[in-house]
């Protein structure tokens, strides 16, 4: 052990200690970063109470809403639809969805500017902006009821001048009427300045002629009220170009021809219950789950469900219940159509499809009153749904010696 060798060992020891220290500091830094990410990502969804890797909307607290809200995109979209959730207060909508429901008036734009929003990347990495539906409606109502402070102040000043004798009494003109009269020929809204309150704009919007889409939505609401409907199921939307941008799409601008393309089915409370019953029958334990997994065995699960359905169909009390059961069964088969493509040779699905078509042929011979449906929307909507089912079933590729599926309803 010479002095030189001891010095070398000492330096090696110091170098080793520094390496260990640096490694530990790096691990601590990574741990802190991961901890921060976990904390940011770890807020549980206010609907399902879970913390996972699904896309989540973070609505940050502001002056009007002090608490942060975390909602999974899927949970928020289905908050007001799924009966086992029933949280309409946490329903979320995109900007296009809000405009589709409330129109594109200035009051809607102002309300959107005042509401909280959350931006989330969809599966195609395109950023989507979501809003809390109830929070928007509350803000929209407040915006619509705001007084016109500018006009009130002007009238107050004129009254004060009259009292002091500064000016002659004058009739206050109605700028709303004059502006509308001037722009009525071009059907162009007047150019209000930014400081004016939105009640003038709202009055002007109400005076403008309604679009075909607005007329159709009012008519649909009237039919839903008449039939005691709790909502409607959209089968086919307005006609539009396939390359149209969803964010820029404005249903108010749709033509009558585009609106005539819409097909919906009015959903009553009883119909909703029967549809959920059929969904449980077909999906079994996977009913109500957010993520589902299907294999070849699902095709046999569908056959077994059909056998049980035929018994339930025969036991139905009247034609209205038969219709609701048949709608629920067909809609679930169409929604989860993996059974059409993933099945073994000789599975017997073509017989089930043929019998399903015969059942529909039998039911559709009954009049609307017997089936408990409306002629305006539900019957055309059913035909559209069955045409979609027919196209999907008959276009499915068959394997081996299996007969092609035919759905002649």
C-alpha positions as MATLAB code, in Angstrom:
seq = 'XXXXXXXXXXXXXXXXXXXXXXXXXXXXXXXXXXXXXXXXXXXXXXXXXXXXXXXXXXXXXXXXXXXXXXXXXXXXXXXXXXXXXXXXXXXXXXXXXXXXXXXXXXXXXXXXXXXXXXXXXXXXXXXXXXXXXXXXXXXXXXXXXXXXXXXXXXXXXXXXXXXXXXXXXXXXXXXXXXXXXXXXXXXXXXXXXXXXXXXXXXXXXXXXXXXXXXXXXXXXXXXXXXXXXXXXXXXXXXXXXXXXXXXXXXXXXXXXXXXXXXXXXXXXXXXXXXXXXXXXXXXXXXXXXXXXXXXXXXXXXXXXXXXXXXXXXXXXXXXXXXXXXXXXXXXXXXXXXXXXXXXXXXXXXXXXXXXXXXXXXXXXXXXXXXXXXXXXXXXXXXXXXXXXXXXXXXXXXXXXXXXXXXXXX';
ca = [
       0.000    0.000    0.000;
       2.001    2.893   -1.297;
       0.828    6.485   -0.855;
       0.119    6.655   -4.580;
      -2.133    3.588   -4.550;
      -4.055    4.885   -1.526;
      -4.645    8.177   -3.330;
      -5.999    6.344   -6.379;
      -8.358    4.220   -4.237;
      -9.530    7.355   -2.426;
     -10.339    9.076   -5.692;
     -12.198    6.000   -6.954;
     -14.208    5.937   -3.710;
     -15.131    9.611   -4.068;
     -16.136    9.032   -7.698;
     -18.308    6.066   -6.674;
     -20.031    8.126   -3.971;
     -20.739   10.931   -6.435;
     -22.182    8.434   -8.922;
     -24.469    6.931   -6.265;
     -25.550   10.412   -5.114;
     -26.310   11.527   -8.680;
     -28.276    8.332   -9.365;
     -30.348    8.783   -6.209;
     -31.034   12.418   -7.066;
     -32.128   11.389  -10.550;
     -34.422    8.700   -9.117;
     -35.892   11.213   -6.679;
     -36.474   13.687   -9.501;
     -38.210   11.062  -11.641;
     -40.253    9.979   -8.640;
     -41.335   13.564   -8.006;
     -42.262   14.032  -11.662;
     -44.213   10.768  -11.713;
     -45.870   11.767   -8.460;
     -46.895   15.068  -10.004;
     -48.265   13.343  -13.076;
     -50.132   10.892  -10.922;
     -51.569   13.693   -8.853;
     -52.693   15.551  -11.978;
     -54.089   12.414  -13.510;
     -55.324   10.960  -10.272;
     -58.473   13.046   -9.784;
     -61.386   10.651   -9.854;
     -64.267   11.030  -12.274;
     -67.225   12.727  -10.582;
     -69.608   10.234  -12.234;
     -68.048    6.760  -12.065;
     -65.538    7.507   -9.270;
     -62.714    5.782  -11.151;
     -59.178    6.876  -11.933;
     -57.891    5.223  -15.110;
     -56.307    5.986  -18.474;
     -59.487    7.074  -20.252;
     -59.793   10.579  -21.686;
     -60.941   12.974  -18.978;
     -62.318   16.524  -19.059;
     -60.954   18.887  -16.406;
     -63.266   21.836  -15.790;
     -61.192   24.223  -13.702;
     -62.657   26.308  -10.919;
     -63.490   29.932  -11.592;
     -65.214   32.829   -9.876;
     -68.712   31.481  -10.476;
     -67.856   27.791   -9.928;
     -65.302   27.328   -7.120;
     -64.736   23.567   -7.442;
     -62.790   21.620  -10.086;
     -64.730   18.934  -11.930;
     -63.205   15.826  -13.547;
     -65.384   13.791  -15.921;
     -64.491   10.961  -18.281;
     -65.560   11.837  -21.821;
     -67.638    8.656  -22.069;
     -69.251    9.204  -18.671;
     -70.119   12.800  -19.503;
     -71.646   11.940  -22.886;
     -73.882    9.243  -21.368;
     -74.633   10.959  -18.040;
     -78.192   11.860  -19.039;
     -78.873    8.764  -21.160;
     -77.997    5.693  -19.104;
     -80.687    5.017  -16.472;
     -78.163    3.508  -14.069;
     -76.195    6.781  -14.094;
     -78.873    9.503  -14.288;
     -76.563   12.514  -13.766;
     -77.881   15.116  -16.230;
     -76.162   17.798  -14.133;
     -72.787   16.445  -15.330;
     -73.661   15.885  -18.988;
     -71.078   17.288  -21.405;
     -71.540   18.517  -24.972;
     -69.197   19.739  -27.683;
     -69.596   23.223  -29.095;
     -71.200   21.699  -32.178;
     -73.612   19.756  -29.957;
     -74.656   22.914  -28.114;
     -75.239   24.795  -31.357;
     -77.171   21.831  -32.677;
     -79.484   22.061  -29.648;
     -79.720   25.824  -29.021;
     -78.922   27.348  -32.413;
     -76.193   29.763  -33.407;
     -77.492   33.086  -32.103;
     -75.406   35.773  -30.485;
     -76.753   34.825  -27.062;
     -75.361   31.313  -27.554;
     -71.950   32.714  -28.490;
     -71.873   34.995  -25.453;
     -72.888   32.150  -23.139;
     -70.141   29.917  -24.573;
     -67.579   32.618  -23.885;
     -68.610   32.818  -20.217;
     -68.756   29.067  -19.538;
     -65.985   26.764  -18.442;
     -64.674   24.367  -21.071;
     -62.245   21.465  -21.257;
     -60.165   20.507  -24.277;
     -59.490   16.808  -24.840;
     -57.808   15.022  -27.751;
     -60.075   12.439  -29.408;
     -58.816    9.056  -30.765;
     -57.784   10.796  -34.018;
     -55.655   13.284  -32.007;
     -58.001   16.100  -32.972;
     -58.725   18.425  -30.074;
     -62.365   18.581  -28.930;
     -63.746   21.249  -26.615;
     -66.450   20.173  -24.157;
     -68.883   22.178  -22.031;
     -71.091   21.266  -19.065;
     -74.589   21.241  -20.574;
     -76.467   22.434  -17.466;
     -73.892   25.117  -16.721;
     -74.249   26.417  -20.273;
     -78.065   26.447  -20.073;
     -77.920   28.424  -16.822;
     -75.524   30.946  -18.358;
     -77.551   31.122  -21.567;
     -80.707   31.893  -19.594;
     -78.900   34.628  -17.652;
     -77.532   36.168  -20.843;
     -80.979   36.164  -22.444;
     -82.494   38.011  -19.480;
     -79.799   40.675  -19.105;
     -81.236   44.222  -19.216;
     -80.192   46.694  -21.867;
     -78.210   49.029  -19.614;
     -77.148   51.330  -22.481;
     -80.731   52.112  -23.499;
     -81.900   52.503  -19.881;
     -79.108   54.996  -19.150;
     -79.971   57.000  -22.267;
     -83.631   57.243  -21.290;
     -82.710   58.254  -17.741;
     -80.483   61.064  -19.049;
     -83.230   62.323  -21.375;
     -85.764   62.362  -18.517;
     -83.306   64.332  -16.396;
     -82.762   66.834  -19.215;
     -86.496   67.257  -19.656;
     -86.928   67.871  -15.935;
     -84.303   70.605  -16.019;
     -85.735   72.097  -19.220;
     -82.567   71.568  -21.251;
     -84.269   69.898  -24.220;
     -87.685   69.636  -25.748;
     -89.631   66.428  -24.991;
     -88.977   63.964  -27.815;
     -90.396   60.614  -28.730;
     -87.770   57.971  -28.135;
     -87.361   56.057  -31.397;
     -87.447   52.283  -31.483;
     -84.021   51.401  -32.917;
     -84.887   47.715  -32.935;
     -87.820   48.272  -35.302;
     -85.870   50.648  -37.573;
     -82.828   48.384  -37.810;
     -84.927   45.326  -38.498;
     -86.951   47.132  -41.151;
     -83.796   48.209  -42.951;
     -82.244   44.752  -42.901;
     -85.402   42.720  -43.453;
     -85.096   42.763  -47.246;
     -81.655   41.138  -47.150;
     -82.562   38.959  -44.144;
     -79.292   40.139  -42.594;
     -79.064   40.794  -38.830;
     -78.143   44.393  -37.896;
     -74.528   45.032  -36.945;
     -74.771   45.698  -33.211;
     -71.753   47.134  -31.468;
     -69.992   45.114  -28.794;
     -71.163   47.303  -25.893;
     -74.855   46.675  -26.589;
     -76.553   44.063  -24.493;
     -77.785   40.807  -26.059;
     -81.519   41.361  -25.544;
     -81.709   43.350  -28.798;
     -79.980   40.548  -30.618;
     -82.306   37.965  -29.101;
     -85.394   39.951  -30.140;
     -84.030   40.214  -33.639;
     -83.349   36.458  -33.773;
     -86.931   35.747  -32.717;
     -88.274   38.001  -35.499;
     -86.267   36.264  -38.215;
     -88.013   33.456  -40.127;
     -87.324   29.992  -38.708;
     -85.144   27.559  -40.597;
     -86.382   24.123  -41.743;
     -84.295   22.544  -38.980;
     -85.926   24.686  -36.275;
     -89.399   23.881  -37.598;
     -88.546   20.160  -37.601;
     -87.222   20.207  -34.029;
     -90.362   21.994  -32.797;
     -92.528   19.466  -34.603;
     -90.551   16.578  -33.121;
     -90.935   18.029  -29.628;
     -94.688   18.303  -30.111;
     -94.904   14.646  -31.164;
     -92.766   13.575  -28.174;
     -95.056   15.473  -25.809;
     -98.145   13.966  -27.419;
     -96.761   10.415  -27.124;
     -95.400   10.952  -23.587;
     -91.905   10.354  -24.903;
     -88.838   10.672  -22.690;
     -86.627   11.332  -25.714;
     -85.839    9.991  -29.148;
     -83.294    7.739  -30.827;
     -81.548    9.197  -33.874;
     -81.428    6.636  -36.690;
     -80.296    8.897  -39.511;
     -79.104   12.491  -39.294;
     -79.321   15.401  -41.709;
     -77.783   14.841  -45.121;
     -74.346   16.448  -45.474;
     -71.043   15.958  -47.236;
     -68.782   13.255  -45.850;
     -65.813   15.644  -45.724;
     -67.721   18.334  -43.780;
     -66.047   19.521  -40.576;
     -68.140   18.695  -37.511;
     -67.083   21.852  -35.642;
     -68.119   24.113  -38.529;
     -71.409   22.337  -39.209;
     -74.456   24.495  -38.495;
     -77.835   22.679  -38.642;
     -79.661   26.019  -38.792;
     -78.285   26.484  -42.312;
     -79.629   23.122  -43.526;
     -82.055   23.061  -46.423;
     -85.440   21.346  -46.318;
     -84.016   18.506  -48.419;
     -81.247   17.911  -45.871;
     -83.699   17.975  -42.963;
     -86.053   15.534  -44.710;
     -83.246   12.970  -44.527;
     -83.579   12.748  -40.723;
     -85.127    9.618  -39.196;
     -85.794    9.203  -35.462;
     -87.754    6.883  -33.172;
     -89.685    8.379  -30.267;
     -88.773    6.567  -27.029;
     -91.386    6.235  -24.287;
     -90.612    5.102  -20.740;
     -92.067    1.634  -21.424;
     -90.119    1.342  -24.674;
     -86.926    2.344  -22.897;
     -87.460   -0.374  -20.277;
     -88.070   -3.061  -22.925;
     -84.984   -1.998  -24.873;
     -82.844   -2.255  -21.746;
     -84.359   -5.679  -21.018;
     -83.338   -6.935  -24.480;
     -79.862   -5.453  -24.116;
     -79.383   -7.441  -20.893;
     -80.696  -10.574  -22.607;
     -78.184  -10.393  -25.466;
     -75.117   -8.918  -23.756;
     -75.463  -10.786  -20.475;
     -72.823   -9.771  -17.920;
     -71.356   -7.187  -20.291;
     -74.532   -5.094  -20.258;
     -73.809   -1.582  -19.035;
     -70.027   -1.990  -19.187;
     -67.988    0.759  -20.823;
     -65.458   -1.599  -22.400;
     -66.743   -4.832  -23.934;
     -64.896   -7.795  -25.387;
     -66.434  -10.200  -27.917;
     -65.232  -13.476  -29.405;
     -66.658  -16.198  -31.641;
     -68.714  -17.495  -28.727;
     -70.814  -14.324  -28.849;
     -72.504  -15.630  -32.022;
     -73.844  -18.606  -30.032;
     -74.809  -16.243  -27.217;
     -76.959  -14.372  -29.760;
     -78.637  -17.611  -30.877;
     -79.449  -18.514  -27.254;
     -80.815  -15.017  -26.680;
     -83.045  -15.393  -29.740;
     -84.501  -18.628  -28.394;
     -85.310  -16.893  -25.111;
     -86.692  -13.886  -26.991;
     -89.225  -15.949  -28.942;
     -90.738  -17.164  -25.668;
     -90.814  -13.630  -24.240;
     -92.331  -12.310  -27.480;
     -95.207  -14.798  -27.355;
     -95.913  -13.958  -23.710;
     -96.179  -10.206  -24.409;
     -99.517   -8.739  -23.338;
    -100.275   -6.741  -26.505;
     -98.833   -5.622  -29.835;
     -97.346   -2.503  -28.304;
     -95.171   -4.579  -25.984;
     -94.275   -6.935  -28.846;
     -93.132   -3.945  -30.884;
     -90.986   -2.571  -28.042;
     -89.369   -5.977  -27.421;
     -88.639   -6.486  -31.118;
     -87.172   -2.986  -31.408;
     -84.909   -3.534  -28.386;
     -83.679   -6.904  -29.679;
     -82.975   -5.627  -33.211;
     -81.340   -2.414  -32.066;
     -78.935   -4.293  -29.766;
     -78.043   -6.773  -32.537;
     -77.319   -3.871  -34.892;
     -75.285   -1.969  -32.291;
     -73.079   -4.977  -31.434;
     -72.802   -6.626  -34.858;
     -69.623   -8.652  -34.287;
     -71.794  -11.799  -34.427;
     -72.386  -11.153  -38.145;
     -68.689  -11.507  -38.956;
     -67.140  -13.718  -36.264;
     -68.854  -17.110  -36.201;
     -68.205  -20.743  -37.053;
     -69.440  -22.660  -40.104;
     -72.930  -24.042  -39.586;
     -73.761  -21.791  -36.619;
     -77.347  -21.266  -37.808;
     -77.464  -17.479  -37.721;
     -79.073  -17.204  -41.148;
     -82.191  -18.945  -39.775;
     -82.413  -16.503  -36.880;
     -82.123  -13.516  -39.237;
     -84.852  -14.935  -41.474;
     -87.169  -15.514  -38.482;
     -86.430  -12.013  -37.169;
     -87.508  -10.555  -40.530;
     -90.742  -12.572  -40.432;
     -91.473  -11.254  -36.936;
     -91.066   -7.683  -38.156;
     -93.249   -8.370  -41.176;
     -95.966   -9.615  -38.809;
     -95.700   -6.630  -36.464;
     -95.576   -3.930  -39.161;
     -98.937   -5.091  -40.547;
    -100.580   -3.684  -37.410;
    -101.720   -0.084  -37.400;
     -99.965    2.670  -35.458;
    -102.564    2.745  -32.695;
    -102.131   -0.972  -31.953;
     -98.345   -0.597  -31.858;
     -98.461    2.604  -29.777;
     -96.311    4.537  -32.260;
     -96.638    7.835  -34.089;
     -96.912    7.929  -37.906;
     -94.802   11.080  -38.260;
     -91.458    9.834  -36.921;
     -91.426    6.377  -35.346;
     -92.813    4.336  -38.252;
     -90.471    5.923  -40.845;
     -87.667    5.624  -38.281;
     -88.297    1.879  -37.860;
     -88.187    1.352  -41.619;
     -84.860    3.205  -41.775;
     -83.471    1.118  -38.891;
     -84.511   -2.159  -40.561;
     -83.019   -1.052  -43.877;
     -79.708   -0.401  -42.122;
     -79.893   -3.807  -40.412;
     -80.698   -5.491  -43.738;
     -77.716   -3.862  -45.450;
     -75.343   -4.859  -42.640;
     -76.580   -8.468  -42.419;
     -76.717   -9.186  -46.135;
     -73.316   -7.611  -46.820;
     -71.583   -9.722  -44.141;
     -69.149  -12.209  -45.665;
     -70.122  -15.845  -45.132;
     -67.648  -18.671  -44.637;
     -67.621  -22.142  -46.132;
     -71.005  -23.633  -46.941;
     -73.072  -21.221  -44.827;
     -76.094  -19.727  -46.533;
     -75.997  -15.933  -46.926;
     -78.159  -14.054  -44.465;
     -81.373  -12.637  -45.910;
     -83.494  -10.088  -44.075;
     -86.747   -9.705  -46.008;
     -88.988   -7.782  -43.625;
];
